[in-house]
Amino acid sequence: MRSLRIALLLSVLALVLAACGAGGSTAGTTTNQNTPVIIAWLPNESGAELKDAREAIGAVISETLGRPVEHRTTTDYLIAIEAIANNNAHLGFFGAEGYVQARERNNKIVPLVIPSGADGTKETAVYYSWLAVMRGQEGNYQENGVFKIDNIQGKRFSFVSSSSTSGFRVPSASIVKYFGQQERWKGLTADDLIEGGANKFFSDVQFGGSHQGSAVNLLSGNVDVAAFCDACVSNYVELVSGEANRPGAVYRVIANADEPFDKFPGAEFVIISSTPVINAPFVANSGMLTADEIKRLQDALTSDAVANNPRIFATKAEIDAGFKPLFRKTQDERFIVVDDSFFEPIRALR
């Protein structure tokens, strides 16, 4: 009997020691150097043409932590957000709305870095949420030569995803604010824009699933107006006329565009509304990575070496050679650290 108690005690002790070894990491150490660091990517950044750009980021993370990296590409916003919120991914690259939603589900989710603006600061760290129509239709959204969104009401409309910042949260907030001043639409909410039909704000509403998908909804004629962002379609289109990211700018699908734009070479669309949006963050799950690991990642990603890596912040020469980037180097772009309060403007829209 005594020997049985000793055996049981030793078994319990072994389990306790094993648990300490598996979960009790100290600063500067990891649970298992062979365990991959999993990065969740939204559909916008999951395309095959961006594989090299994803792997350039992954290489920095792997070298910094001394661990392999596994890229989890997705076809749905919620899959990526749930992966990090449910402790199935260590890192993710989300829009601000996606980050806010992930943090609501799991308060261990924290911002890691954001790409800066052209001058290297957070003050200019913006991209643009567009409302676009096919070329030839832009006159329907002008009054005395000035672009207005009055006539989007009653049209067939495409958003990206209800978890998208520039493809839903920002444009829906802008629409609600603008039309909510009219007696007919007083009390209009973002939820009212999700479904179309008779007596609804839009006659039909579609969700592209990605910014590329929302743009293709427009190009294919499935909708009259589409919301998507400049950054996510920059690898597929070129500016034809007007000022970039301003109403009236005309963009054309390039001849050798990758999927899903390959079916629409030469198709042109016009921006009727353009709204600046705070840049998307890389986010970290602090329940799966130690504070030391997160700090080391921030130090590595904000380094000059990364800022000058043409496979991370792609130069014009790199792009002209055929490289498809996630980020572009026009002046002094680099990664910078921000805290949770940086994303308060997005929470305010909700």
Summary of the structure (lengths in Angstrom):
residues: 350
radius of gyration: 23.1
end to end distance: 64.4
largest distance: 95.7
contacts: 1156
relative contact order: 0.17
helix: 39%
strand: 21%
